[in-house]
Amino acid sequence: MELSTTGEPVVTQEDPQVEVGLDLQEGTLILTQDGTDFVAYHALVEFASPREQPWTAQQVKFSAHGPDGAVALVVDLLNDACDGPRDGIPDVIWQVVALAATSAGDVGITYAPPSP
Protein backbone atom coordinates (compact mmCIF):
# COMPACT_ATOMS: atom_id res chain seq x y z
CA MET A 1 0.00 0.00 0.00
CA GLU A 2 1.34 3.40 -0.96
CA LEU A 3 0.66 6.30 1.33
CA SER A 4 1.46 9.98 1.09
CA THR A 5 0.77 12.83 3.47
CA THR A 6 0.67 16.59 3.65
CA GLY A 7 0.70 18.82 6.69
CA GLU A 8 1.33 18.00 10.31
CA PRO A 9 -1.17 16.71 12.84
CA VAL A 10 -2.31 19.19 15.44
CA VAL A 11 -4.30 18.20 18.48
CA THR A 12 -6.68 20.76 19.92
CA GLN A 13 -8.63 20.41 23.09
CA GLU A 14 -11.87 22.30 22.72
CA ASP A 15 -13.55 20.54 25.61
CA PRO A 16 -12.07 21.95 28.82
CA GLN A 17 -12.31 18.50 30.40
CA VAL A 18 -10.20 15.38 29.86
CA GLU A 19 -10.46 11.99 31.54
CA VAL A 20 -7.40 9.77 31.67
CA GLY A 21 -7.70 6.11 32.58
CA LEU A 22 -4.99 4.03 34.19
CA ASP A 23 -4.99 0.28 34.62
CA LEU A 24 -3.44 -0.41 38.01
CA GLN A 25 -1.64 -3.61 38.83
CA GLU A 26 -4.07 -5.35 41.11
CA GLY A 27 -2.92 -5.49 44.70
CA THR A 28 -0.64 -2.44 44.49
CA LEU A 29 -3.21 0.03 45.83
CA ILE A 30 -5.60 -0.76 48.66
CA LEU A 31 -8.25 1.86 49.44
CA THR A 32 -9.88 1.70 52.86
CA GLN A 33 -13.28 3.27 53.43
CA ASP A 34 -15.15 2.93 56.73
CA GLY A 35 -12.84 0.08 57.77
CA THR A 36 -13.39 -1.94 54.57
CA ASP A 37 -10.49 -2.62 52.19
CA PHE A 38 -10.94 -2.30 48.44
CA VAL A 39 -8.33 -3.45 45.92
CA ALA A 40 -8.12 -0.85 43.15
CA TYR A 41 -7.58 -2.05 39.59
CA HIS A 42 -8.45 1.05 37.54
CA ALA A 43 -8.34 4.82 38.06
CA LEU A 44 -10.06 7.44 35.92
CA VAL A 45 -8.67 10.92 36.60
CA GLU A 46 -10.69 13.94 35.49
CA PHE A 47 -8.76 17.07 34.55
CA ALA A 48 -10.35 20.41 33.68
CA SER A 49 -9.20 23.71 32.28
CA PRO A 50 -12.13 26.09 32.64
CA ARG A 51 -11.85 29.48 30.98
CA GLU A 52 -8.42 28.57 29.61
CA GLN A 53 -6.94 28.32 33.11
CA PRO A 54 -4.13 25.85 33.88
CA TRP A 55 -5.20 22.20 33.97
CA THR A 56 -6.45 21.05 37.36
CA ALA A 57 -7.16 17.53 38.57
CA GLN A 58 -10.74 17.51 39.85
CA GLN A 59 -11.61 13.94 40.68
CA VAL A 60 -10.38 10.35 40.65
CA LYS A 61 -12.83 7.50 40.12
CA PHE A 62 -11.43 4.16 41.24
CA SER A 63 -12.77 0.79 40.18
CA ALA A 64 -12.01 -1.72 42.89
CA HIS A 65 -12.82 -5.16 44.22
CA GLY A 66 -14.32 -5.32 47.70
CA PRO A 67 -15.87 -7.99 49.88
CA ASP A 68 -19.19 -7.69 47.99
CA GLY A 69 -17.73 -7.51 44.47
CA ALA A 70 -16.74 -4.62 42.21
CA VAL A 71 -17.34 -1.07 43.40
CA ALA A 72 -16.60 2.48 42.30
CA LEU A 73 -14.99 4.88 44.76
CA VAL A 74 -14.82 8.60 43.96
CA VAL A 75 -12.27 10.99 45.44
CA ASP A 76 -13.01 14.71 44.98
CA LEU A 77 -9.69 16.51 44.77
CA LEU A 78 -10.83 20.14 44.97
CA ASN A 79 -11.98 21.88 48.13
CA ASP A 80 -15.59 23.09 48.43
CA ALA A 81 -14.68 26.50 46.98
CA CYS A 82 -12.99 24.78 44.00
CA ASP A 83 -9.96 27.03 44.39
CA GLY A 84 -7.41 24.55 45.68
CA PRO A 85 -6.78 20.97 46.75
CA ARG A 86 -8.99 19.33 49.34
CA ASP A 87 -7.27 18.75 52.68
CA GLY A 88 -6.54 15.21 53.78
CA ILE A 89 -6.06 13.56 50.37
CA PRO A 90 -3.45 10.80 50.82
CA ASP A 91 -0.17 11.26 48.94
CA VAL A 92 -0.69 8.06 46.97
CA ILE A 93 -3.83 9.55 45.38
CA TRP A 94 -1.71 12.47 44.14
CA GLN A 95 0.77 9.89 42.77
CA VAL A 96 -2.08 8.36 40.74
CA VAL A 97 -2.98 11.84 39.47
CA ALA A 98 0.65 12.52 38.49
CA LEU A 99 0.80 9.20 36.60
CA ALA A 100 -2.39 10.11 34.74
CA ALA A 101 -1.05 13.57 33.93
CA THR A 102 2.10 12.01 32.49
CA SER A 103 -0.08 9.79 30.32
CA ALA A 104 -2.11 12.81 29.22
CA GLY A 105 0.86 14.81 28.00
CA ASP A 106 -0.18 14.21 24.41
CA VAL A 107 -3.25 16.43 24.86
CA GLY A 108 -1.23 19.27 26.31
CA ILE A 109 -1.84 18.69 30.01
CA THR A 110 1.00 19.70 32.25
CA TYR A 111 0.55 19.10 35.93
CA ALA A 112 2.39 19.52 39.18
CA PRO A 113 0.97 18.17 42.42
CA PRO A 114 -0.11 20.73 44.98
CA SER A 115 2.55 21.81 47.43
CA PRO A 116 2.09 20.69 51.03
C-alpha positions in Angstrom: 0.0 0.0 0.0 1.3 3.4 -1.0 0.7 6.3 1.3 1.5 10.0 1.1 0.8 12.8 3.5 0.7 16.6 3.7 0.7 18.8 6.7 1.3 18.0 10.3 -1.2 16.7 12.8 -2.3 19.2 15.4 -4.3 18.2 18.5 -6.7 20.8 19.9 -8.6 20.4 23.1 -11.9 22.3 22.7 -13.5 20.5 25.6 -12.1 21.9 28.8 -12.3 18.5 30.4 -10.2 15.4 29.9 -10.5 12.0 31.5 -7.4 9.8 31.7 -7.7 6.1 32.6 -5.0 4.0 34.2 -5.0 0.3 34.6 -3.4 -0.4 38.0 -1.6 -3.6 38.8 -4.1 -5.3 41.1 -2.9 -5.5 44.7 -0.6 -2.4 44.5 -3.2 0.0 45.8 -5.6 -0.8 48.7 -8.2 1.9 49.4 -9.9 1.7 52.9 -13.3 3.3 53.4 -15.1 2.9 56.7 -12.8 0.1 57.8 -13.4 -1.9 54.6 -10.5 -2.6 52.2 -10.9 -2.3 48.4 -8.3 -3.4 45.9 -8.1 -0.8 43.1 -7.6 -2.0 39.6 -8.4 1.1 37.5 -8.3 4.8 38.1 -10.1 7.4 35.9 -8.7 10.9 36.6 -10.7 13.9 35.5 -8.8 17.1 34.5 -10.3 20.4 33.7 -9.2 23.7 32.3 -12.1 26.1 32.6 -11.9 29.5 31.0 -8.4 28.6 29.6 -6.9 28.3 33.1 -4.1 25.8 33.9 -5.2 22.2 34.0 -6.5 21.0 37.4 -7.2 17.5 38.6 -10.7 17.5 39.8 -11.6 13.9 40.7 -10.4 10.4 40.6 -12.8 7.5 40.1 -11.4 4.2 41.2 -12.8 0.8 40.2 -12.0 -1.7 42.9 -12.8 -5.2 44.2 -14.3 -5.3 47.7 -15.9 -8.0 49.9 -19.2 -7.7 48.0 -17.7 -7.5 44.5 -16.7 -4.6 42.2 -17.3 -1.1 43.4 -16.6 2.5 42.3 -15.0 4.9 44.8 -14.8 8.6 44.0 -12.3 11.0 45.4 -13.0 14.7 45.0 -9.7 16.5 44.8 -10.8 20.1 45.0 -12.0 21.9 48.1 -15.6 23.1 48.4 -14.7 26.5 47.0 -13.0 24.8 44.0 -10.0 27.0 44.4 -7.4 24.5 45.7 -6.8 21.0 46.7 -9.0 19.3 49.3 -7.3 18.8 52.7 -6.5 15.2 53.8 -6.1 13.6 50.4 -3.5 10.8 50.8 -0.2 11.3 48.9 -0.7 8.1 47.0 -3.8 9.5 45.4 -1.7 12.5 44.1 0.8 9.9 42.8 -2.1 8.4 40.7 -3.0 11.8 39.5 0.7 12.5 38.5 0.8 9.2 36.6 -2.4 10.1 34.7 -1.0 13.6 33.9 2.1 12.0 32.5 -0.1 9.8 30.3 -2.1 12.8 29.2 0.9 14.8 28.0 -0.2 14.2 24.4 -3.3 16.4 24.9 -1.2 19.3 26.3 -1.8 18.7 30.0 1.0 19.7 32.3 0.5 19.1 35.9 2.4 19.5 39.2 1.0 18.2 42.4 -0.1 20.7 45.0 2.5 21.8 47.4 2.1 20.7 51.0 
